[in-house]
Amino acid sequence: MPDSLRIETDSLGTIEIPADRLWGPQTERARRLFRIGTERFPPILIRAVGLQKQASAEANKALGELPEDIAAAIIAAAAEVAANRHDGEFPLPVWQTGSGTQTNMNANEVIAHLANRALGSADPRAPVHPNDHVNRGQSSNDMFPTVMHVAAAEAVTHGTIPGLRALHAALAERAAAWEAIVKIGRTHMMDAVPVTLGHEAAAWARQVELGIARLQDALPRLMPLAQGGTAAGTGLNRHPDFARAFAERMAALTALPFTANPNPFEGMGAHDALVEVSGALNTVAVSLNKIGNDVRLLGSGPRAGIAELVIPADGLSSSIMPGKTNPTQSEALTMVCAQVMGNHVTVTVAGAQGHLELNVFKPVIIQSVLQSARLLGDAAASFAENMVAKLEPNLARIADNLRKSLMLVTALNPRIGYDKAVQIAKTALAEDITLKDAAARLGHVTPEEFDRWVRPEEMVRPGTTLAGG
């Protein structure tokens, strides 16, 4: 046998394993069996795996289920995994058994190997055994859904929501700064009555604010953990108080209010809480897609588009058109939104695959949720810093678009009636003249009356339609 390999033996026989790797026979068999794609679980899930094994060992130690020396070695090794010091020892793809069994065994073998080294043993399976000790009182069926909840809760709490808060703050600042900039509104992508640029930015800010609230509303359903249900929900082969002790330790390790699921059957057979979180992420994606597109549209130009916003130059340009500035942040943001929407379809379909006591689409559910959470948090923060904070209003273009708009005629409705107002607008469009000139030519409104009644700065304030007397 080459020096670069070692032989390990488990209940299924012997197998050669790369000598420098910490994983064992189960991981090696799975590595060879599931050669599917390049997708691997992200570091935040590996961290959650380490936390789960650490909390389990701490609970088992407190309950007298593990000898103190073995428990201490497992706790220390699991803490290293939770600190992402051994991510390279988790080589398995997302596409594995739907309960996440292979990733659970991967963790058991790596942590046992580390613990045995710390205890001075050259045997990676003794005195600390992957199943008997590291996996004590656990099953993949309750371990992996627990890891899913922990990883998703941390991802949303520490990644997605902070990114959205940064974007909300940037948009709220713009809304305040642009409060008095009167511009033409647009409905159906056509000219409409006046609004302010602040109105538009405030609407974007409100969308983000509500997205944060939706995520916060969904988080409590992630806090109940399935740990303690073991194989089917009955708690077979674990200490009667293990679920409570485990949840307390996980809450302490993460500073999140995790609890034991009062019905572990639900936590193992269904993943409605993660479908709900994915739904909230999907709604955020819908919101951010509108914001990204609105900025892209208002910044289109600079001479042949709407051009009411000046898109910041980001140092990037066209490969053929010199000096061209593109809305790169809008494009990145809306691509992220497309991915998140697709992920939610995946989570919805996968979440519907719970049959009897187990849902066996767990890996693809958490992979999709974690990708969505990470992408939205990153994209929101990037859009806030590199687009929103640097946007500037094109005041001259805004004023010109407002002056030329035919929909200012709406202010005349209460004065002369809808039909005469229509005549003024159509005449102005057909003859390419101003509303004021068209009104005078038709004899419906004098120039002095027009100036007194058609005042865009008052049209943006509710209740001022008849201002001017």
Disulfide bonds with the S-S distance in Angstrom:
none
